[in-house]
Amino acid sequence: MGNRLTQGRLSNRHIMSTQTYGWTFDGSAANRLRDKSAIGRPMGEGTLLLAPAEVLFCHHYRNTPLPSPDWLDSVLENMPSLLFEYSVLEALRVPGNKVVLHSNFDVFNVECDVESWGVRWSSDQKPNTSAPTSEIRWFHSSDLLNHSQLLEWANRVSGKNRIAEVLIVDDEFSVVTYRVKEVNPNGDIPCNNLLGELANIKGGVDVDGGRIYPAENWPHSQIGIPIEGGIFVDSNFCTIIDDKSMDEGASVLVDLLMRGLHPRPGFKYGTEWRCYDKIIGEDHAPFLVTLPSKVPSDWGGACLASRLASGVNKTWLIPVENGPNWKYLTVIRPPNDARWSSPNRR
C-alpha cells in the first residue's frame, strides 16, 4: 500500500463519479444526515452524495441499505483502500464526532490544508456555527513516515488553531490516534561559550567508540560520562571537539546542548539520546531524541516508538533539519477522551 501524502486530493477523485465511487441518497433521512451528522454533500433538496466510506457508515449505523448487492465489490476494484478508510471514519464518528471529508469542505465554507483527509468537530459542536477542532490524516501502519512533510503539515494546521490528528489503521482494521506537532525543547543548563571550551580541549586517549579525557578541569558536566580514569565522550562529541565537519549526529548534539539540555545515551529506550532539562538528579529526562537517519521508516515503527516513550513518561522527538539548526517533531498519544479507536468488531 502506497504513501498517502496526497490523500486529500485522492479523496476528491473517489466520489466524482456517482456510479463508481458514490451514492446519491434521497428521502427524508437525507436531511437528517446532513443537519444532525454533517454527512455527505448536498445535491439539491432532500438529496445527498455520500462518499463510499460514508455509504458503509450509514449502512451500519443509520440503517440505510447498500446501493446494490455487488456495490462493495465493484467499488473495491477501483478503491482498494476503502475498508481501511471506513475503519478510520467509523472510529471517529461512533463517539459522536462530526467529520467532513476533504471533498466537502466548501459545503461548510471551511478552509483546510490540501493534505488533510478531513476535519473534525466534537459531538457538541455544529459545523455551520463553530470552527473545526482538528484536521485529520490517516495512514496504514505500513505507509512510509515522511517526518519533514509531516512537520510542515502539522505547523500549517496548528497555525489555524487546530489539532493535527493522525489515525493509523493496521491489517486487522484496528485504529489508533496520534497527534503531531512541533516541540521546542529547552533546558536550564548553562551553555555559554560551550563550543569554544570544547574546541580548546586537548589530549585524550582514543578508545573503541570514543575517547577518554582527564576529569580535572573538565569544562561542562553535561558533556561526557564520568568513568574510572576520567570522562568518556562518544564519537559525536569527538567530532565537535576536533572541530571537524559535523555530521548529522554531531549537528543535532550541538543543537541540543545549545538549548540548555543534557543529552545522555538513550540506548535502553531505543533512541540516540535521552535529554534532561535540569541537572541530572533533579528530575527525570523528559525527552527521547532519535537521529533523523534512524527514525522508523513506517508508521508501525513510529507508533511503537511513541508508545514506548509515553510508557516511560517521556516525549519522543524527531529532529528535522531547518537550515543550520533543527526543529523537532513529536508524535504523541492524545488525552484519553480523544483517543479515537475501532469500536468492538462485528
N, C-alpha and C positions, 0 to 999 in steps of 0.2 A: 504494500500500500504506500502511495507516494506522500510527499510532504504537502501539507495543506496551507502553505504560506499565502495562497490566494483564494482561500476557501470562500471569502465573501463574494468574489466575482463568480466563482463556480456556483454558489447558491443562486445567484441571479439566473444563470442558464438553466438550472434544474427545473424551473417552473414556467419557462417561457412558452412551452407547448402544453396546452391543457390536455391533449390526447395522450402524450407520453409521460409528462412529468407532474401534472397537477390534476386537480379535480374541481370542477365547478359545482358548488354545493348551494342549493337554494331551499327555500321554505322558511317557516317561522323560526327554526332553530338557528338559521344563519345570522340573524340579527343578534341573538343572544350570544353566539360565539364571538361575534365582533365586539359587542358592547361590554360584555362582562369578562371575557377572557382574552381579548385582543388577538384572536386567532384569525389568520387568513387575510386576504386582500379584497376589499370591496370591489365588485364588478358591476354595480348597479343595485337598485333597490331589492333587498332580500336575496342577493347572490354574492357568494364568496368564492375566491380562487384559493384553494388550500395547497400548500406545498406538500410533497409526498410524506415527509415526516409528520406534518400536521394531519394528514389523512389518517395515518396509523394512530396518532394520539387520539383523534376524535373517535376512531373506531373502538379503541379500547376503553376510553374514559368518558365519552359523550354518547355512546350507544348509536353511532351512525354506521351504516353498512359500508363495506368497501365498494368501490365503483363496479367491480365485476369479480367473479371468482378467480380469474387469472391476472388481475391487476398487479398484484405484488410481483409475480414472476416477470411480467413484462417490464415493470419499472426497474427491477434489479438488473436486467440485462444492460440498461443504459446508465444505471446509478448504483453500482455495486456496494457503495458505502452507506446506502440508505439505512440499513438496520442499525449501524453504529450511530448515525446521526439521530435516528429516532430515540435510541437509548439516552443520548445526551438531552434531547428535548424532554423526554419523559422524566429524567432526573430533575430537571429544572421546574417543570410545570406541576408535577404531582404535589409538591409542598405548597403550591399556590402562586408561585411567581408568574408574572406575565412576561412573555418572551416574544419580541417582534424580530423576525428574520430580516437579513440584510436587504432582501428584495422589496421589503415593505416599509423601509424607514420613511420614505416620503409620505406614506399614508398618515403618519403621526407627526410629520414635519420634524423629524429627528435627524440631526447631523451626526454621522457616525464614521469611524475610521474605515477605510476601504478594506482593511484586512479583518475586520470584525465580522463574525458569522451572525451575531445577533446582539440585541440589547435587552437588559432585564430590568423590570420594575418589581418591587416586593409586592406581596399579596394585598397590602393595604393601600397601594398607590394605583393611580389611573394614568395610562399613557397620554390621555388627552389633556391632563391638568398638571402633571408633575414631570420632573426631569428623570431620566433613567438613573438607576443605581449603579449599573455596571455595563461594560461591553464585554462580549464573550468570544473566545475562540475555542475550538475543540480539536483534539488530535487523537489519533490512535497511538497506543503505547509504543508501537514500532516506528512511528514517524520520527524523522530527524529533528534534533533540537538545534535551532539556529539562535544562539543566545544574543548575538548582536542585533538581529532584526527584532527579536522578542523584546529587548530593552527599548528599542525605538518605538515599537507599538505601545508598550506599557507607558512610556512617557507621554505619547500623544493622548492616550486615554486619560491618564491622571491629570493632564493639562486641562481637561474638560470637567474636572472634579468627579470623575467616575472611577470605579474599581475595575482593574484589568483582571478578568477572571479567565482561567483556562480549565477546561474539563477534559479529562483523559479517559478514554474507553479502551478496554482490552478485548481479547478474543473470547472472553466469557460474557461480553456485553455489560460488564460492570464499569461504573463510572465513579471517578473521584475528582474532587475540585481542588484547585490551587489558585493562589493569587500571585501575580508577578509585579514587581515594582523595582525602582532604583533605590538603593540604600546608600547613605553617605556615612560610612563607619569612621568614627573618630575616637581618640582616647586622650587620657590626661597625662601621658608620659612625656616629659620634655624632650624635644628633638633638636634644639638649637645647635647649629654647627655640627650636627651628627655626621654628615657625609665628609666634611673636612677633617674631622678627627679620625674617621675610618681610613681616609687616604694617607694619614700620617703614621699608621701602624706599620711597624717593620718586623722582620724576622718571622718566627713561627715555624713549626715543624709539620711538613705535609704528611697526612695520614689518609687512609682509604676514605674517600668521600668528603674530605675537607682538610682542616688544618688546626693545630693546637698552638695557642699563644700563651705566654705567661700571664698569670692572673693579676700581677702587680700593675697598678695604674691603668687597669682596663677602663676604657672611656665610658661605656654605657652598659647598664645592666640588662637592657632589652636586646642586646646582641650577644649571641653565643650561649653555649650551655656549660655551666661550671662542672668540671670533672676533675678527677685526680690528675694533678700535673698541670692544670691551667684551665683555659677556656677553649672549648671546641666550637669552631664555626664551620658550616657546611659549604658546599661548592658555590651556592648563590652568594653568600657573604664573601667568599674568597674573590669572586668576580668584582664585587663592589670595592673591596679593599685594594685589589690590584689595579683598580681604575681601568678595567678592560671594557671593551664594547659590551654593553649589558644585553644579555639575552632576556627572554620572556620572564624567567623566574626571578632574576636579579631586579628587573624593572618593576615587577609587581611588589617585590620585597621592599624596595626603596619607597614606593608609594605608601605602603602600609606603615613603614617606620615614620615617614614624614607626616602621617596622620596622627601620630602620637600613640600608636598601637605597639604591643609587644608580641611579635609572632614567635610561636614555638611549633615544632613539628606536629602535624595533625595525622600522623600515620594511623593511630588507633581509631580515628574517625573516618578513615578513607579519604582524607584530603591532604593538601600540601601543608597547610598551617592551621593551627588554632590561634586565635588572636585575643589577647587580653587588652582591655581598655584602661586598666589600672595596674598598679604594681602587683606582681604575682603574689598571691596570698591574701589580697584584699577581697577578691571575688573570683568567680569562675570566668573562663573565657567565653564571651558572648558570640563570637564569630568563628565560622569554619570557612576557609578560603581554598578554592580549587584553582589550579593553573588552567588557563583557557585551553591549552592543548590536551588537558586531561579531563575536561568536562565530559560527562556521559554523552554519547553520540545520539541517543534516542530518548524519548520521553519516559520509557520504562526505567532507564537508569537515573534520569532526573528525579522521578518520583521516589525512587529508593534513597537517593542522596538527601533529598529534602526531608523525607520521613525519618531517616536516621538522625539528622540534625535536630529536628523538632523533638525527637525522643530523648535527647540529652539537653534540651532547653537552649539550643543554640540556633543561630541564623546562618544558613548556608549562602555563601556569596560566590558569584561567578564574576571574575574580572573581565571587563570589556574595554578594549583599547580605545582611548579618547585622545588622539594626538600624542603628546609626550606623557600624558597622565592616564589614569584608569578610572572608569566608572564601575559600579558594582550592581549586578542584578541579583535579586533573590527570588526564589520560587518557594512559597510558604503555604502551609495549610491555613485556611480561613478559620474564624471562630466557629464553635460548634453549631451555632444556629445558621450558618451559611455554608455548610458542607453538603452540597447537593450530590446525592448518590443514588444509585439504582434502587427502586423500591423492591419489595420481595418479588422474585421472579415468578411468573405464572407457571 
